[in-house]
């Protein structure tokens, strides 16, 4: 089995995040890491490999699109247990929207499957920065493959995939036949931490860097200039103001607190 896991390098939520002059997110000047939700996708790929009839014949490839420093996200996936890594990095990609990103990912997956067809493409349910949740569906369209999304439980047997999807009012059980695109939620189980052995082994695993020309993608089809949506303006978050203290000296504290919550439309 040949599995490709799409991972994303995102700005650290605890860091001081900011925008570039063109209103795109600064992905170079801030600390970044593997999107937490994508760790669940890597975990599921590794579990599928470990539970397969021939684990040694199952390959898990971590694929990322981003700037050069996004290689850190690929390395984290390799440390977790992925067999190979691919980073697609090209200056022309900067500012790309979901449509262009799915195009680049699809071309990279097709190239990765030239020698051995890709059976399963796994994504996280969303990225922790944009939280769009649309790339898996767009990727399935680009690859002309069926999609099974938002899986909370994943089971495979041969070329069959069976998942459980939890909705607001019901739980669905859906089946599919590989090849297909699968996205998983953060309810699929805790993602493993890289062990010392895994960290050392990752240094010897194959890790390739591809450009748009390697994929046969025209630079005019990606980037901010052709994005379907753009951020027109941004405003820096104001400094945090001091909180309001409610003192209950005469028994009126509950009333004052209720009035405060009502004024903020919390109740």
Secondary structure, 3 states (H helix, E strand, C coil): CEEEEEECEEECCCCCCCECCCCCECCCCCCEEECHHHHHHHHHHHHHHHHCCCHHHCEEEEEEECCHHHHHHHHHHHHHCCCEEEEECCHHHCCCCHHHHHHHHHHHHHHHCCCCCCCEEEEECCCCCCCCCCHHHHHHHHHCCEEEEEECEEEEECCEEEEEEECCCCEEEEEEECCEEEEECCCCCCCCCCCHHHHHHHCCCCEEEECHHHHCCCHHHCCHHHCCCCCCCCCCCCCCCCCCCCCCCCCCHHHHHHHHHHHCCCC
